[in-house]
Each structure stands twice: as structure tokens, then as C-alpha cells.
Amino acid sequence: MEWEFEDFKDRLADILKEISSQGRYFVKGRNMDWRHISGFAHIEAQSAEVFLEKALPRTSEWRLTGYYDAEKKVLEYLLFYHDAPGGESYSVEASQDGLEQ
């Protein structure tokens, strides 16, 4: 399982670099946790590991499925874990806070 997770992180790193070469992301979430809340965050991450640490809940057991649209440079994914067994929806794009070129 460990090698599959390493492959996942490598591919995620490639996708994140395509989305933002500066490592600055705008993440929108819907149907999050047991309260089904929505929200957004500006995340700065120079690696897949840091992105996962900042963008995912602090739990060691989760499942993620997603799709990357290379033309739009948008990553969409569903995240499943104990507080969201039906899945949380996320979209990730480059941050447009004036620092992304």
C-alpha cells in the first residue's frame, strides 16, 4: 500500500504544479464534515504532502477519488472519511489573490 500512496502523492504533486507554479491554491469545499458546511481557503503549499496536510481533515483514514481537468486547470475530488461517509466535494484552482501570475 505504501508504494501506491507514494505514486498518488507524485501524481498529485504534478497536478498541483500544473495548477499553480507558485504553489498557491484556492480550495472550495461543500458538504464538509457531519455538519455539511461549505467554505473556502487559500492554501500555500510547495509539496503534495503539505497540501494534503492543509487541505484534508486531520484523520489517518480517508479515501479520495477525483478528476483533473487539464484545460481548465481545476482538480475536483470527493473525500470520504468517518465524519463524511457520503463524501465531501472539493475543487482546487490557482489562487487569484493577486499573487498568482
Secondary structure, DSSP 8 states (H G I E B T S, - for coil): -HHHHHHHHHHHHHHHHHH-TT-EEEEEEEEETTTTEEEEEEEE-SSHHHHHHHHS-S-S--EEEEEEETTTTEEEEEEEETTEEEEEEEEEEE--SS---
